[in-house]
Structure formats: C-alpha cells, structure tokens
Amino acid sequence: MRAQVKTVVDHFHFKSHKGAYCHAHTNPYNHKELKGGANLSVCEQRFKYIAQHKKSFRYMNQARFNFMLAMVVWLDHKARKDGLL
C-alpha cells in the first residue's frame, strides 16, 4: 500500500502561484487538516536560523562543514524541544 502525500504551498507563497494545478492541488485553504494554526513556514524559519551561521561555515572544509551544520541543526532542535526558543 502506498501512502498518499499531499503537497501544499504555505499561505505566504500561495499568492504567487497562478497555475490551475497549483490552485487545484497545493492550495492550503482547501485542506481542512491545516486549519487551526499549522505552521507551514517552518522550513523557511529554520533556514533563516541556519543561514545566520553562513559566515562561520564559509572557509571550512567539507568534513568540518558537515559536522558543524549537523551540530547547529541538532542544537536548534534540542532548544526547541526543551522550550528554550
């Protein structure tokens, strides 16, 4: 059995989606399960946080960059889980 995955555009970006497919399938206002405060912009929020570290990452070799990126993401998730952010 294959799971059905829905693709939804967040409310902020949906305004610029003009195609018929987007309005029929990715409209966040048509999905009742998203009513009541679903955070559809969470990926952009997390990217903004990680991007604050880009100057620190700039001159790292690949191994150190991968390690530091993993640590920044892990610390961010831990802080959110513990209610610090």
C-alpha positions in Angstrom: 0.0 0.0 0.0 1.3 3.4 -1.0 0.8 6.4 1.2 -0.7 9.5 -0.3 1.4 12.6 0.3 -0.2 15.9 -0.2 1.9 18.9 -1.5 0.8 22.2 0.0 2.3 25.7 -0.5 2.4 27.9 2.5 -0.1 30.8 2.8 2.6 33.5 2.1 3.8 31.9 -1.1 0.5 30.7 -2.5 -0.4 34.2 -3.7 2.2 33.9 -6.4 1.1 30.5 -7.7 -1.2 31.2 -10.6 -1.5 27.9 -12.4 -4.6 25.7 -12.4 -2.7 22.7 -11.0 -1.5 24.8 -8.0 -5.0 26.1 -7.3 -6.4 22.6 -7.5 -3.8 20.7 -5.6 -1.5 22.9 -3.5 -3.9 25.4 -2.1 -3.5 25.5 1.7 -7.0 26.9 2.1 -8.6 23.7 0.7 -7.1 21.3 3.3 -9.2 21.2 6.4 -6.4 19.4 8.4 -4.3 22.5 8.2 -6.9 24.7 9.8 -6.2 25.7 13.4 -2.7 27.0 13.2 -0.4 24.7 11.2 3.0 26.3 10.8 3.5 26.0 7.0 6.5 28.3 7.1 8.6 26.2 9.5 11.2 25.3 6.8 11.8 28.9 6.0 12.1 29.8 9.6 14.7 27.0 10.2 16.6 28.0 7.1 16.8 31.6 8.3 18.2 30.4 11.6 20.8 28.2 9.9 21.8 30.9 7.4 22.9 33.1 10.3 25.9 30.9 10.6 26.9 31.1 6.9 29.9 33.3 7.5 31.3 30.8 10.0 30.8 28.0 7.6 32.4 29.7 4.6 36.0 28.7 5.0 35.5 25.2 6.4 36.5 22.0 4.6 33.6 19.7 3.7 34.0 17.4 6.7 34.1 20.2 9.2 31.2 22.0 7.4 29.0 18.8 7.6 29.9 18.3 11.3 29.1 21.9 12.2 25.9 22.0 10.2 24.7 18.9 11.9 25.6 20.4 15.3 23.8 23.7 14.6 20.7 21.8 13.5 20.8 19.4 16.5 21.2 22.3 18.9 18.4 24.1 17.3 16.1 21.1 17.6 17.1 20.5 21.2 16.5 24.1 22.1 13.0 23.9 20.5 12.2 20.6 22.2 13.3 22.0 25.6 11.3 25.1 25.1 14.2 27.5 25.1 13.3 29.1 21.7 
